[in-house]
């Protein structure tokens, strides 16, 4: 089981989103992009909610384009409602007054002159989350194995 992230972004930010997807693959983190998952005939809101619920966390690109996106704001609200970790990735031009529910939360600051620094910080954080999840999953599998052996031995 890998660590999965729902990527909330404005449609104008698709190139940045794809860059994040490609970089995240290098550490084994799967990133969900709405645009890469056509489900013709399905309601968009149902698809998005399902994918947010399936993910381990949400990464939200906060750019000058996303700050006015109703979808981005609603996705953040839904993720908060289902208690997903929301990771803000803040770009120049984003007005901090638009953080709304994310006010006071730590975030990754993107500097276009040092883009590698922001990406390294993000990837390190995601890799730590992935490793923690894998360790928890391994412990649960081991406990399940011990319980199964205990049941078989007691019969």
Buried (B, 14 or more C-beta within 10 A) or exposed (E): EEBBBBBBBBEEBBEBBBEBBEBBEEBEBBBBBBEEEEEEEEEEEEBBBEBBEEBBBBBBBBBBBBBEBEBBBBBBEBBBEEEBBBBBBBBEEBEEEBBEEBEEEEBBBBEEEEEEEBBEBBBEBBBEBBEEBBEEEEEEEEEEEEEEEEEEEEE
